[in-house]
Amino acid sequence: MIVLVQLDDRFVIHRVMRCEGNEFVTRGDAMVQSDTPVRRSDILGSLTCISRGSKTLTATSKISGRQRVLGWL
C-alpha cells in the first residue's frame, strides 16, 4: 500500500513497509531507512495508480533495483 502522510512540515507519498498495531512504518522507494512510524489517523489518503500518457502503474507494482537507483538521481 502507498499512502500520503504529513511528516513534520512536509507531505510525502511512501510505501507502507509494515504495520505494528495502530502504527504504520513507511519508506520512500529510493530511501535506505524507514520513516518514523505514523498512526492510522495520520494517513491522509492512499495511492491506487499512476497514469502518465498511455501508461498506468498500479500501486502494487514492484520497482526494480535499477528504478530504485534512478530514484536517487
C-alpha positions as CSV (number, residue, x, y, z in Angstrom):
1,M,0.0,0.0,0.0
2,I,1.2,3.5,-0.8
3,V,0.0,6.3,1.4
4,L,0.0,10.1,1.8
5,V,1.1,11.3,5.2
6,Q,2.4,14.5,6.7
7,L,5.9,14.1,8.2
8,D,6.9,17.2,10.2
9,D,6.2,20.1,7.8
10,R,6.0,18.2,4.5
11,F,3.7,15.8,2.7
12,V,5.1,12.5,1.4
13,I,3.8,9.6,-0.5
14,H,5.6,6.5,0.7
15,R,5.1,2.7,0.6
16,V,3.9,1.0,3.9
17,M,6.6,-1.4,4.9
18,R,4.9,-3.0,7.9
19,C,2.0,-2.5,10.3
20,E,2.5,-2.6,14.1
21,G,-0.9,-2.4,15.8
22,N,-2.2,1.0,15.1
23,E,1.1,2.3,13.6
24,F,2.4,2.1,10.1
25,V,6.1,2.2,9.1
26,T,6.6,3.8,5.7
27,R,9.6,4.3,3.4
28,G,10.2,6.0,0.1
29,D,11.2,3.7,-2.7
30,A,14.6,5.4,-3.1
31,M,15.3,5.7,0.6
32,V,17.6,3.4,2.7
33,Q,15.9,3.9,6.1
34,S,12.3,3.8,7.1
35,D,10.4,6.8,8.3
36,T,9.2,7.3,11.9
37,P,6.1,5.2,12.5
38,V,2.8,7.1,11.9
39,R,-0.7,6.4,13.4
40,R,-3.5,5.2,11.2
41,S,-5.2,8.6,11.9
42,D,-2.2,10.4,10.3
43,I,-2.7,8.7,6.9
44,L,-4.4,11.3,4.7
45,G,-5.0,9.1,1.7
46,S,-3.7,6.1,-0.4
47,L,-2.5,5.8,-3.9
48,T,-4.3,3.5,-6.3
49,C,-2.5,4.1,-9.6
50,I,-0.2,6.5,-11.5
51,S,-1.1,7.4,-15.1
52,R,1.4,9.0,-17.5
53,G,0.4,9.3,-21.1
54,S,-0.8,5.9,-22.2
55,K,0.9,4.0,-19.3
56,T,-0.8,3.2,-16.0
57,L,1.0,1.6,-13.0
58,T,-1.0,0.2,-10.1
59,A,0.1,0.9,-6.6
60,T,1.0,-2.7,-6.1
61,S,3.6,-2.7,-8.9
62,K,7.1,-3.6,-7.8
63,I,10.0,-1.4,-8.7
64,S,13.3,-2.9,-9.9
65,G,16.7,-2.3,-8.4
66,R,17.5,-0.1,-11.4
67,Q,14.4,2.0,-10.9
68,R,15.3,2.4,-7.2
69,V,18.9,3.6,-8.1
70,L,17.4,6.1,-10.7
71,G,15.2,7.4,-7.9
72,W,18.3,8.7,-6.2
73,L,19.3,10.8,-9.2
